[in-house]
Amino acid sequence: MRPRLTLAIALLAIAAPSQTTHQIPRTPDGHPDLQGIWTNATLTRLERPDDLAGKPTLSDAEAREYEKKDAEVNTLDGSVDNNFNRVTGGPGVGAYNNLFVDRGSELARVDGVKRTSLIVDPPDGKIPPITEAAKQRNAAMMRGYTRFDSVKDRPLSERCIIGFGSTSGPPMLPVLYNNNYQIVQTPEAVMILVEMVHDARVIRMHGTHAPPNVRLLLGDSIGRWDGDTLVVDTTNFTAKTRFRGSSENLHVIERFRRADNHTILYRATIDDPSTFTKQWTLEYPFVATAGPVYEYACHEGNYAMGDILGGARKLESEAEKK
């Protein structure tokens, strides 16, 4: 009987579907451990390029060709005559080079395939149109950026208060450089240290939002666990943050899911009816990287601010003389 029993067990093992449970690290309270140092650097753009319309993903062969072309076109060697160097001072005196930037070398890979945009909804990979009220509001904001009467007239990133391009979020987007994040997690709170500009997001777990009159540059973030996914709900932004021209009514819902030992899948939905005609969603990976996260010294103490305002006074003085 023993040989027949062994054979029956073997046949059942062959017939049964393969079920492998992916093991992810967990904290003592049983939740996925998101702690560590991560980067979201990627060549994938926020919006899908027009020449890739209708192609949300690329094959590995197509992706390699895209990545190779990107490396050739966007070389930031100061001696190269390209648009980036012309904007930042011209060939030979360009402000940046490839050693300085941190754009990654590959398109973002999700579910085994390379993505052509960070935006996954709408399906065309584009930011939805903004409302007419938002157009007027944003036009007034842009006019304000041409003022140099006071430090307070200048954008937040220029003043080294928060990083440019929503690197600190939410949502947290990859930018030209310094795309590193460190996550520290406890049952009561999750802290995300953002490399640029040394911002610290504190997500309070299982709490309630602050009263509407309490406004924060990075918003008020409340976290909860939905199974193995950390869901973060952020409201109470100030009118100064302006993510993609958003208003203080911006509402961001982020989801952090530990995909494997080396990856967190990050998903963020942007909701602001006073700005965007519909909600839109981003999705891309945060990949484990070696640390530490070094101090980001914005403008080396922001000495440039005096030069910016001083230059404006000099131009005004020259204009008066004419």
ZADO-1210 file (C-alpha; in nm, 4 decimals, padded with zeros to 6 digits):
<atoms>
<atom x="00.0000" y="00.0000" z="00.0000" code="MET" pos="1"/>
<atom x="00.2883" y="00.2381" z="00.0730" code="ARG" pos="2"/>
<atom x="00.4115" y="00.2564" z="-00.2937" code="PRO" pos="3"/>
<atom x="00.0551" y="00.3223" z="-00.4131" code="ARG" pos="4"/>
<atom x="00.0117" y="00.5997" z="-00.1527" code="LEU" pos="5"/>
<atom x="00.3406" y="00.7601" z="-00.2553" code="THR" pos="6"/>
<atom x="00.2377" y="00.7460" z="-00.6210" code="LEU" pos="7"/>
<atom x="-00.1030" y="00.8999" z="-00.5444" code="ALA" pos="8"/>
<atom x="00.0569" y="01.1887" z="-00.3551" code="ILE" pos="9"/>
<atom x="00.2992" y="01.2486" z="-00.6413" code="ALA" pos="10"/>
<atom x="00.0151" y="01.2519" z="-00.8957" code="LEU" pos="11"/>
<atom x="-00.1812" y="01.4991" z="-00.6826" code="LEU" pos="12"/>
<atom x="00.1218" y="01.7233" z="-00.6597" code="ALA" pos="13"/>
<atom x="00.1562" y="01.7240" z="-01.0387" code="ILE" pos="14"/>
<atom x="-00.2152" y="01.7850" z="-01.0974" code="ALA" pos="15"/>
<atom x="-00.2491" y="02.0659" z="-00.8386" code="ALA" pos="16"/>
<atom x="-00.1816" y="02.4206" z="-00.9636" code="PRO" pos="17"/>
<atom x="00.1473" y="02.5698" z="-00.8585" code="SER" pos="18"/>
<atom x="00.0909" y="02.8039" z="-00.5637" code="GLN" pos="19"/>
<atom x="00.4009" y="02.9858" z="-00.4429" code="THR" pos="20"/>
<atom x="00.3629" y="03.2467" z="-00.1734" code="THR" pos="21"/>
<atom x="00.5970" y="03.5397" z="-00.2202" code="HIS" pos="22"/>
<atom x="00.7567" y="03.6176" z="00.1113" code="GLN" pos="23"/>
<atom x="00.8028" y="03.9853" z="00.1920" code="ILE" pos="24"/>
<atom x="00.9657" y="04.1238" z="00.5073" code="PRO" pos="25"/>
<atom x="00.7249" y="04.2141" z="00.7850" code="ARG" pos="26"/>
<atom x="00.7386" y="04.4217" z="01.1011" code="THR" pos="27"/>
<atom x="00.6710" y="04.2667" z="01.4433" code="PRO" pos="28"/>
<atom x="00.3042" y="04.3737" z="01.4184" code="ASP" pos="29"/>
<atom x="00.2638" y="04.1704" z="01.0988" code="GLY" pos="30"/>
<atom x="00.2452" y="04.4475" z="00.8393" code="HIS" pos="31"/>
<atom x="00.4754" y="04.4635" z="00.5363" code="PRO" pos="32"/>
<atom x="00.8055" y="04.6287" z="00.6263" code="ASP" pos="33"/>
<atom x="00.8503" y="04.9325" z="00.4013" code="LEU" pos="34"/>
<atom x="01.1628" y="05.0506" z="00.5771" code="GLN" pos="35"/>
<atom x="01.4832" y="05.1188" z="00.3918" code="GLY" pos="36"/>
<atom x="01.6250" y="05.3542" z="00.1323" code="ILE" pos="37"/>
<atom x="01.4519" y="05.3753" z="-00.2042" code="TRP" pos="38"/>
<atom x="01.4790" y="05.5590" z="-00.5346" code="THR" pos="39"/>
<atom x="01.2086" y="05.6436" z="-00.7875" code="ASN" pos="40"/>
<atom x="01.4537" y="05.7626" z="-01.0558" code="ALA" pos="41"/>
<atom x="01.3298" y="05.6597" z="-01.4000" code="THR" pos="42"/>
<atom x="01.3406" y="05.7641" z="-01.7641" code="LEU" pos="43"/>
<atom x="00.9636" y="05.7182" z="-01.7858" code="THR" pos="44"/>
<atom x="00.8007" y="06.0578" z="-01.8162" code="ARG" pos="45"/>
<atom x="00.4985" y="06.1756" z="-01.6225" code="LEU" pos="46"/>
<atom x="00.2953" y="06.2021" z="-01.9447" code="GLU" pos="47"/>
<atom x="00.3203" y="05.9646" z="-02.2401" code="ARG" pos="48"/>
<atom x="00.5169" y="06.1153" z="-02.5320" code="PRO" pos="49"/>
<atom x="00.3091" y="06.1833" z="-02.8419" code="ASP" pos="50"/>
<atom x="00.5213" y="05.9485" z="-03.0515" code="ASP" pos="51"/>
<atom x="00.4207" y="05.6637" z="-02.8174" code="LEU" pos="52"/>
<atom x="00.0487" y="05.7408" z="-02.8214" code="ALA" pos="53"/>
<atom x="-00.1564" y="05.4248" z="-02.7808" code="GLY" pos="54"/>
<atom x="00.1421" y="05.2294" z="-02.6411" code="LYS" pos="55"/>
<atom x="00.1212" y="05.2171" z="-02.2606" code="PRO" pos="56"/>
<atom x="00.3998" y="04.9572" z="-02.2511" code="THR" pos="57"/>
<atom x="00.7030" y="04.8569" z="-02.4549" code="LEU" pos="58"/>
<atom x="00.8658" y="04.5213" z="-02.5131" code="SER" pos="59"/>
<atom x="01.2134" y="04.4799" z="-02.3683" code="ASP" pos="60"/>
<atom x="01.3635" y="04.5231" z="-02.7147" code="ALA" pos="61"/>
<atom x="01.1650" y="04.8439" z="-02.7749" code="GLU" pos="62"/>
<atom x="01.2561" y="04.9692" z="-02.4294" code="ALA" pos="63"/>
<atom x="01.6283" y="04.9113" z="-02.4871" code="ARG" pos="64"/>
<atom x="01.6090" y="05.1121" z="-02.8097" code="GLU" pos="65"/>
<atom x="01.4230" y="05.3949" z="-02.6324" code="TYR" pos="66"/>
<atom x="01.6728" y="05.3979" z="-02.3443" code="GLU" pos="67"/>
<atom x="01.9687" y="05.4009" z="-02.5820" code="LYS" pos="68"/>
<atom x="01.8244" y="05.6924" z="-02.7785" code="LYS" pos="69"/>
<atom x="01.7462" y="05.8830" z="-02.4585" code="ASP" pos="70"/>
<atom x="02.1066" y="05.8458" z="-02.3434" code="ALA" pos="71"/>
<atom x="02.2295" y="05.9854" z="-02.6752" code="GLU" pos="72"/>
<atom x="01.9845" y="06.2777" z="-02.6991" code="VAL" pos="73"/>
<atom x="01.9883" y="06.3863" z="-02.3355" code="ASN" pos="74"/>
<atom x="02.3602" y="06.3732" z="-02.2669" code="THR" pos="75"/>
<atom x="02.4390" y="06.6505" z="-02.0207" code="LEU" pos="76"/>
<atom x="02.8107" y="06.6757" z="-02.0902" code="ASP" pos="77"/>
<atom x="02.8900" y="07.0459" z="-02.0669" code="GLY" pos="78"/>
<atom x="03.0667" y="07.0398" z="-02.4035" code="SER" pos="79"/>
<atom x="02.7635" y="06.9096" z="-02.5953" code="VAL" pos="80"/>
<atom x="02.5455" y="07.1525" z="-02.7905" code="ASP" pos="81"/>
<atom x="02.1972" y="07.0463" z="-02.6866" code="ASN" pos="82"/>
<atom x="01.8905" y="07.2316" z="-02.5660" code="ASN" pos="83"/>
<atom x="01.9517" y="07.1603" z="-02.1970" code="PHE" pos="84"/>
<atom x="02.3019" y="07.3070" z="-02.2033" code="ASN" pos="85"/>
<atom x="02.1893" y="07.6066" z="-02.4051" code="ARG" pos="86"/>
<atom x="01.9222" y="07.6834" z="-02.1438" code="VAL" pos="87"/>
<atom x="02.1697" y="07.6497" z="-01.8550" code="THR" pos="88"/>
<atom x="02.4491" y="07.8552" z="-02.0047" code="GLY" pos="89"/>
<atom x="02.5532" y="07.7065" z="-02.3353" code="GLY" pos="90"/>
<atom x="02.8072" y="07.4404" z="-02.4397" code="PRO" pos="91"/>
<atom x="03.1229" y="07.4593" z="-02.2342" code="GLY" pos="92"/>
<atom x="02.9544" y="07.6322" z="-01.9405" code="VAL" pos="93"/>
<atom x="02.6430" y="07.4175" z="-01.8903" code="GLY" pos="94"/>
<atom x="02.5394" y="07.3995" z="-01.5256" code="ALA" pos="95"/>
<atom x="02.5026" y="07.0207" z="-01.5121" code="TYR" pos="96"/>
<atom x="02.6558" y="06.7001" z="-01.6417" code="ASN" pos="97"/>
<atom x="02.5633" y="06.3317" z="-01.6370" code="ASN" pos="98"/>
<atom x="02.7528" y="06.2742" z="-01.3131" code="LEU" pos="99"/>
<atom x="02.5360" y="06.5310" z="-01.1374" code="PHE" pos="100"/>
<atom x="02.1922" y="06.4168" z="-01.2497" code="VAL" pos="101"/>
<atom x="01.9951" y="06.1159" z="-01.1253" code="ASP" pos="102"/>
<atom x="01.7414" y="06.0263" z="-01.3951" code="ARG" pos="103"/>
<atom x="01.8103" y="05.6543" z="-01.3903" code="GLY" pos="104"/>
<atom x="01.8927" y="05.4586" z="-01.7034" code="SER" pos="105"/>
<atom x="01.5730" y="05.2619" z="-01.7671" code="GLU" pos="106"/>
<atom x="01.2010" y="05.3016" z="-01.8147" code="LEU" pos="107"/>
<atom x="00.9891" y="05.2053" z="-01.5133" code="ALA" pos="108"/>
<atom x="00.9055" y="04.8340" z="-01.5046" code="ARG" pos="109"/>
<atom x="00.5706" y="04.7322" z="-01.3531" code="VAL" pos="110"/>
<atom x="00.4163" y="04.3846" z="-01.3751" code="ASP" pos="111"/>
<atom x="00.7112" y="04.2705" z="-01.5841" code="GLY" pos="112"/>
<atom x="00.6804" y="04.5296" z="-01.8618" code="VAL" pos="113"/>
<atom x="00.8260" y="04.8757" z="-01.9245" code="LYS" pos="114"/>
<atom x="00.5827" y="05.1679" z="-01.8919" code="ARG" pos="115"/>
<atom x="00.5777" y="05.4690" z="-02.1273" code="THR" pos="116"/>
<atom x="00.4181" y="05.7084" z="-01.8764" code="SER" pos="117"/>
<atom x="00.3829" y="05.7373" z="-01.5023" code="LEU" pos="118"/>
<atom x="00.0169" y="05.8260" z="-01.5549" code="ILE" pos="119"/>
<atom x="-00.1932" y="05.5106" z="-01.5873" code="VAL" pos="120"/>
<atom x="-00.5354" y="05.6767" z="-01.5745" code="ASP" pos="121"/>
<atom x="-00.6567" y="05.8333" z="-01.8005" code="PRO" pos="122"/>
<atom x="-00.5471" y="05.5531" z="-02.0345" code="PRO" pos="123"/>
<atom x="-00.3880" y="05.8005" z="-02.2778" code="ASP" pos="124"/>
<atom x="-00.1238" y="05.8784" z="-02.0145" code="GLY" pos="125"/>
<atom x="-00.1973" y="06.2514" z="-02.0142" code="LYS" pos="126"/>
<atom x="-00.2950" y="06.4956" z="-01.7385" code="ILE" pos="127"/>
<atom x="-00.6667" y="06.5761" z="-01.7770" code="PRO" pos="128"/>
<atom x="-00.7590" y="06.9295" z="-01.8907" code="PRO" pos="129"/>
<atom x="-00.7801" y="07.1920" z="-01.6181" code="ILE" pos="130"/>
<atom x="-01.0824" y="07.4052" z="-01.5438" code="THR" pos="131"/>
<atom x="-01.1232" y="07.7625" z="-01.6649" code="GLU" pos="132"/>
<atom x="-01.0982" y="07.8898" z="-01.3073" code="ALA" pos="133"/>
<atom x="-00.7687" y="07.7040" z="-01.2678" code="ALA" pos="134"/>
<atom x="-00.6331" y="07.8605" z="-01.5873" code="LYS" pos="135"/>
<atom x="-00.7002" y="08.2088" z="-01.4532" code="GLN" pos="136"/>
<atom x="-00.5610" y="08.1234" z="-01.1106" code="ARG" pos="137"/>
<atom x="-00.2446" y="07.9736" z="-01.2556" code="ASN" pos="138"/>
<atom x="-00.1906" y="08.2664" z="-01.4934" code="ALA" pos="139"/>
<atom x="-00.1967" y="08.5010" z="-01.1945" code="ALA" pos="140"/>
<atom x="00.0479" y="08.2744" z="-01.0102" code="MET" pos="141"/>
<atom x="00.2914" y="08.2751" z="-01.3037" code="MET" pos="142"/>
<atom x="00.2767" y="08.6543" z="-01.3204" code="ARG" pos="143"/>
<atom x="00.3753" y="08.6580" z="-00.9552" code="GLY" pos="144"/>
<atom x="00.6935" y="08.4651" z="-01.0358" code="TYR" pos="145"/>
<atom x="00.8180" y="08.7645" z="-01.2341" code="THR" pos="146"/>
<atom x="00.8284" y="08.9730" z="-00.9163" code="ARG" pos="147"/>
<atom x="01.1561" y="09.0188" z="-00.7289" code="PHE" pos="148"/>
<atom x="01.0526" y="09.2693" z="-00.4605" code="ASP" pos="149"/>
<atom x="01.0918" y="09.0256" z="-00.1716" code="SER" pos="150"/>
<atom x="01.2195" y="08.6798" z="-00.0881" code="VAL" pos="151"/>
<atom x="00.8551" y="08.5841" z="-00.0324" code="LYS" pos="152"/>
<atom x="00.7793" y="08.6559" z="-00.3983" code="ASP" pos="153"/>
<atom x="01.0018" y="08.3724" z="-00.5127" code="ARG" pos="154"/>
<atom x="00.8870" y="08.0090" z="-00.5609" code="PRO" pos="155"/>
<atom x="00.9163" y="07.7692" z="-00.2677" code="LEU" pos="156"/>
<atom x="01.1840" y="07.5567" z="-00.4342" code="SER" pos="157"/>
<atom x="01.3938" y="07.8623" z="-00.5160" code="GLU" pos="158"/>
<atom x="01.3745" y="07.9549" z="-00.1484" code="ARG" pos="159"/>
<atom x="01.4901" y="07.6031" z="-00.0478" code="CYS" pos="160"/>
<atom x="01.1683" y="07.5369" z="00.1426" code="ILE" pos="161"/>
<atom x="01.0560" y="07.2275" z="-00.0529" code="ILE" pos="162"/>
<atom x="01.2040" y="07.0533" z="-00.3554" code="GLY" pos="163"/>
<atom x="01.1017" y="07.1356" z="-00.7100" code="PHE" pos="164"/>
<atom x="00.8829" y="06.9126" z="-00.9251" code="GLY" pos="165"/>
<atom x="00.6908" y="06.7590" z="-00.6309" code="SER" pos="166"/>
<atom x="00.9850" y="06.5414" z="-00.5275" code="THR" pos="167"/>
<atom x="00.8576" y="06.5620" z="-00.1683" code="SER" pos="168"/>
<atom x="00.4964" y="06.5215" z="-00.2734" code="GLY" pos="169"/>
<atom x="00.2451" y="06.4096" z="-00.2315" code="PRO" pos="170"/>
<atom x="00.2487" y="06.2711" z="-00.4903" code="PRO" pos="171"/>
<atom x="00.6230" y="06.2030" z="-00.4822" code="MET" pos="172"/>
<atom x="00.7594" y="06.2391" z="-00.8357" code="LEU" pos="173"/>
<atom x="01.1020" y="06.1628" z="-00.9823" code="PRO" pos="174"/>
<atom x="01.2920" y="06.4743" z="-01.0885" code="VAL" pos="175"/>
<atom x="01.6281" y="06.5588" z="-01.2439" code="LEU" pos="176"/>
<atom x="01.8355" y="06.4555" z="-00.9440" code="TYR" pos="177"/>
<atom x="01.8281" y="06.3549" z="-00.5744" code="ASN" pos="178"/>
<atom x="01.5506" y="06.0963" z="-00.6044" code="ASN" pos="179"/>
<atom x="01.6255" y="05.9100" z="-00.2820" code="ASN" pos="180"/>
<atom x="01.3876" y="05.8457" z="00.0077" code="TYR" pos="181"/>
<atom x="01.4278" y="05.6797" z="00.3466" code="GLN" pos="182"/>
<atom x="01.1266" y="05.5216" z="00.5159" code="ILE" pos="183"/>
<atom x="01.1072" y="05.4602" z="00.8908" code="VAL" pos="184"/>
<atom x="00.7979" y="05.2756" z="01.0150" code="GLN" pos="185"/>
<atom x="00.6301" y="05.2265" z="01.3521" code="THR" pos="186"/>
<atom x="00.2743" y="05.1180" z="01.4411" code="PRO" pos="187"/>
<atom x="00.1858" y="05.4827" z="01.5144" code="GLU" pos="188"/>
<atom x="00.3557" y="05.6627" z="01.2265" code="ALA" pos="189"/>
<atom x="00.5469" y="05.6276" z="00.9001" code="VAL" pos="190"/>
<atom x="00.8196" y="05.8824" z="00.8269" code="MET" pos="191"/>
<atom x="00.9483" y="05.9440" z="00.4746" code="ILE" pos="192"/>
<atom x="01.2724" y="06.1411" z="00.4591" code="LEU" pos="193"/>
<atom x="01.2994" y="06.3096" z="00.1182" code="VAL" pos="194"/>
<atom x="01.6529" y="06.3741" z="-00.0052" code="GLU" pos="195"/>
<atom x="01.5557" y="06.7073" z="-00.1643" code="MET" pos="196"/>
<atom x="01.5143" y="06.9395" z="00.0200" code="VAL" pos="197"/>
<atom x="01.5633" y="06.7271" z="00.3363" code="HIS" pos="198"/>
<atom x="01.1848" y="06.7229" z="00.3877" code="ASP" pos="199"/>
<atom x="01.0340" y="06.4778" z="00.6356" code="ALA" pos="200"/>
<atom x="00.6810" y="06.3572" z="00.5701" code="ARG" pos="201"/>
<atom x="00.5142" y="06.2197" z="00.8833" code="VAL" pos="202"/>
<atom x="00.2139" y="05.9977" z="00.8153" code="ILE" pos="203"/>
<atom x="00.0004" y="05.9508" z="01.1252" code="ARG" pos="204"/>
<atom x="-00.1544" y="05.6046" z="01.1360" code="MET" pos="205"/>
<atom x="-00.5257" y="05.5575" z="01.2056" code="HIS" pos="206"/>
<atom x="-00.5763" y="05.9228" z="01.2968" code="GLY" pos="207"/>
<atom x="-00.8105" y="06.1954" z="01.1784" code="THR" pos="208"/>
<atom x="-00.7314" y="06.4996" z="00.9711" code="HIS" pos="209"/>
<atom x="-00.6545" y="06.8328" z="01.1320" code="ALA" pos="210"/>
<atom x="-00.9277" y="07.1011" z="01.1198" code="PRO" pos="211"/>
<atom x="-00.9687" y="07.2759" z="00.7819" code="PRO" pos="212"/>
<atom x="-00.7979" y="07.5916" z="00.9101" code="ASN" pos="213"/>
<atom x="-00.4722" y="07.3985" z="00.9684" code="VAL" pos="214"/>
<atom x="-00.2803" y="07.4057" z="00.6395" code="ARG" pos="215"/>
<atom x="00.0574" y="07.2418" z="00.5680" code="LEU" pos="216"/>
<atom x="00.2933" y="07.2656" z="00.2710" code="LEU" pos="217"/>
<atom x="00.3020" y="06.8859" z="00.2377" code="LEU" pos="218"/>
<atom x="-00.0571" y="06.8436" z="00.3492" code="GLY" pos="219"/>
<atom x="-00.1903" y="06.6440" z="00.6431" code="ASP" pos="220"/>
<atom x="-00.1329" y="06.2714" z="00.5845" code="SER" pos="221"/>
<atom x="-00.3321" y="05.9957" z="00.7569" code="ILE" pos="222"/>
<atom x="-00.2400" y="05.6303" z="00.6996" code="GLY" pos="223"/>
<atom x="-00.4190" y="05.2980" z="00.7333" code="ARG" pos="224"/>
<atom x="-00.3563" y="04.9403" z="00.6245" code="TRP" pos="225"/>
<atom x="-00.5762" y="04.7809" z="00.3602" code="ASP" pos="226"/>
<atom x="-00.4516" y="04.4249" z="00.3767" code="GLY" pos="227"/>
<atom x="-00.0856" y="04.4482" z="00.2799" code="ASP" pos="228"/>
<atom x="-00.1189" y="04.7943" z="00.1221" code="THR" pos="229"/>
<atom x="-00.0442" y="05.1135" z="00.3104" code="LEU" pos="230"/>
<atom x="-00.3081" y="05.3703" z="00.2089" code="VAL" pos="231"/>
<atom x="-00.2254" y="05.7351" z="00.2786" code="VAL" pos="232"/>
<atom x="-00.4929" y="06.0054" z="00.2564" code="ASP" pos="233"/>
<atom x="-00.3613" y="06.3626" z="00.2358" code="THR" pos="234"/>
<atom x="-00.5618" y="06.6866" z="00.2538" code="THR" pos="235"/>
<atom x="-00.5201" y="07.0335" z="00.4150" code="ASN" pos="236"/>
<atom x="-00.2659" y="07.1686" z="00.1657" code="PHE" pos="237"/>
<atom x="-00.1786" y="07.5370" z="00.1599" code="THR" pos="238"/>
<atom x="-00.2484" y="07.7576" z="-00.1409" code="ALA" pos="239"/>
<atom x="00.1292" y="07.7731" z="-00.2000" code="LYS" pos="240"/>
<atom x="00.2061" y="07.4121" z="-00.2860" code="THR" pos="241"/>
<atom x="00.0340" y="07.4146" z="-00.6281" code="ARG" pos="242"/>
<atom x="00.1030" y="07.0628" z="-00.7551" code="PHE" pos="243"/>
<atom x="00.0615" y="07.1000" z="-01.1318" code="ARG" pos="244"/>
<atom x="-00.1396" y="07.4154" z="-01.0647" code="GLY" pos="245"/>
<atom x="-00.3628" y="07.2539" z="-00.8019" code="SER" pos="246"/>
<atom x="-00.5586" y="07.4471" z="-00.5403" code="SER" pos="247"/>
<atom x="-00.5602" y="07.4140" z="-00.1628" code="GLU" pos="248"/>
<atom x="-00.8481" y="07.1664" z="-00.2144" code="ASN" pos="249"/>
<atom x="-00.6050" y="06.9075" z="-00.3511" code="LEU" pos="250"/>
<atom x="-00.6740" y="06.5562" z="-00.2209" code="HIS" pos="251"/>
<atom x="-00.4149" y="06.2832" z="-00.2792" code="VAL" pos="252"/>
<atom x="-00.4600" y="05.9135" z="-00.2041" code="ILE" pos="253"/>
<atom x="-00.1361" y="05.7139" z="-00.2116" code="GLU" pos="254"/>
<atom x="-00.0895" y="05.3378" z="-00.1983" code="ARG" pos="255"/>
<atom x="00.2372" y="05.1676" z="-00.1036" code="PHE" pos="256"/>
<atom x="00.2560" y="04.7942" z="-00.1732" code="ARG" pos="257"/>
<atom x="00.5688" y="04.5873" z="-00.1126" code="ARG" pos="258"/>
<atom x="00.5956" y="04.3992" z="-00.4420" code="ALA" pos="259"/>
<atom x="00.9117" y="04.2082" z="-00.3487" code="ASP" pos="260"/>
<atom x="01.2295" y="04.2431" z="-00.1458" code="ASN" pos="261"/>
<atom x="01.3596" y="04.5176" z="-00.3730" code="HIS" pos="262"/>
<atom x="01.0468" y="04.7027" z="-00.4858" code="THR" pos="263"/>
<atom x="00.7607" y="04.9128" z="-00.3499" code="ILE" pos="264"/>
<atom x="00.4832" y="04.9718" z="-00.6016" code="LEU" pos="265"/>
<atom x="00.3661" y="05.3291" z="-00.5516" code="TYR" pos="266"/>
<atom x="00.0270" y="05.4476" z="-00.6755" code="ARG" pos="267"/>
<atom x="-00.1227" y="05.7938" z="-00.6259" code="ALA" pos="268"/>
<atom x="-00.4611" y="05.9349" z="-00.7251" code="THR" pos="269"/>
<atom x="-00.4966" y="06.3131" z="-00.7622" code="ILE" pos="270"/>
<atom x="-00.8371" y="06.4641" z="-00.6950" code="ASP" pos="271"/>
<atom x="-00.8993" y="06.8396" z="-00.7166" code="ASP" pos="272"/>
<atom x="-01.2283" y="06.9264" z="-00.8926" code="PRO" pos="273"/>
<atom x="-01.1478" y="07.2982" z="-00.8742" code="SER" pos="274"/>
<atom x="-00.8410" y="07.2343" z="-01.0916" code="THR" pos="275"/>
<atom x="-00.8709" y="06.9125" z="-01.2927" code="PHE" pos="276"/>
<atom x="-01.1758" y="06.8056" z="-01.4922" code="THR" pos="277"/>
<atom x="-01.1350" y="06.4489" z="-01.3640" code="LYS" pos="278"/>
<atom x="-00.9247" y="06.2449" z="-01.1232" code="GLN" pos="279"/>
<atom x="-00.5968" y="06.1013" z="-01.2494" code="TRP" pos="280"/>
<atom x="-00.3650" y="05.8296" z="-01.1248" code="THR" pos="281"/>
<atom x="00.0095" y="05.7643" z="-01.1307" code="LEU" pos="282"/>
<atom x="00.1867" y="05.4339" z="-01.0740" code="GLU" pos="283"/>
<atom x="00.5560" y="05.3478" z="-01.0693" code="TYR" pos="284"/>
<atom x="00.8116" y="05.1547" z="-00.8635" code="PRO" pos="285"/>
<atom x="01.0363" y="05.2673" z="-00.5819" code="PHE" pos="286"/>
<atom x="01.3475" y="05.0469" z="-00.6003" code="VAL" pos="287"/>
<atom x="01.5793" y="04.9623" z="-00.3109" code="ALA" pos="288"/>
<atom x="01.9117" y="05.1432" z="-00.3261" code="THR" pos="289"/>
<atom x="02.2234" y="05.1693" z="-00.1155" code="ALA" pos="290"/>
<atom x="02.2416" y="05.4452" z="00.1419" code="GLY" pos="291"/>
<atom x="02.2918" y="05.6642" z="00.3190" code="PRO" pos="292"/>
<atom x="02.0809" y="05.9621" z="00.2154" code="VAL" pos="293"/>
<atom x="02.3219" y="06.2538" z="00.2355" code="TYR" pos="294"/>
<atom x="02.2321" y="06.6050" z="00.3426" code="GLU" pos="295"/>
<atom x="02.0974" y="06.8198" z="00.0611" code="TYR" pos="296"/>
<atom x="02.2457" y="07.1695" z="00.0977" code="ALA" pos="297"/>
<atom x="02.0165" y="07.3805" z="-00.1183" code="CYS" pos="298"/>
<atom x="02.2149" y="07.6659" z="-00.2742" code="HIS" pos="299"/>
<atom x="02.4822" y="07.6064" z="-00.0088" code="GLU" pos="300"/>
<atom x="02.2802" y="07.8081" z="00.2406" code="GLY" pos="301"/>
<atom x="02.0829" y="07.9783" z="-00.0345" code="ASN" pos="302"/>
<atom x="02.3420" y="08.2500" z="-00.0892" code="TYR" pos="303"/>
<atom x="02.2021" y="08.2863" z="-00.4407" code="ALA" pos="304"/>
<atom x="01.8876" y="08.4551" z="-00.3123" code="MET" pos="305"/>
<atom x="02.0771" y="08.7739" z="-00.2348" code="GLY" pos="306"/>
<atom x="02.2212" y="08.7697" z="-00.5861" code="ASP" pos="307"/>
<atom x="01.8756" y="08.7159" z="-00.7395" code="ILE" pos="308"/>
<atom x="01.7206" y="09.0120" z="-00.5590" code="LEU" pos="309"/>
<atom x="02.0352" y="09.2217" z="-00.5970" code="GLY" pos="310"/>
<atom x="02.0348" y="09.1591" z="-00.9699" code="GLY" pos="311"/>
<atom x="01.6758" y="09.2785" z="-00.9903" code="ALA" pos="312"/>
<atom x="01.7690" y="09.5999" z="-00.8074" code="ARG" pos="313"/>
<atom x="02.0578" y="09.6540" z="-01.0487" code="LYS" pos="314"/>
<atom x="01.8310" y="09.6127" z="-01.3522" code="LEU" pos="315"/>
<atom x="01.5836" y="09.8584" z="-01.2009" code="GLU" pos="316"/>
<atom x="01.8636" y="10.1088" z="-01.1398" code="SER" pos="317"/>
<atom x="01.9880" y="10.0789" z="-01.4975" code="GLU" pos="318"/>
<atom x="01.6352" y="10.1228" z="-01.6300" code="ALA" pos="319"/>
<atom x="01.5926" y="10.4425" z="-01.4277" code="GLU" pos="320"/>
<atom x="01.9155" y="10.5869" z="-01.5687" code="LYS" pos="321"/>
<atom x="01.7855" y="10.5381" z="-01.9227" code="LYS" pos="322"/>
</atoms>
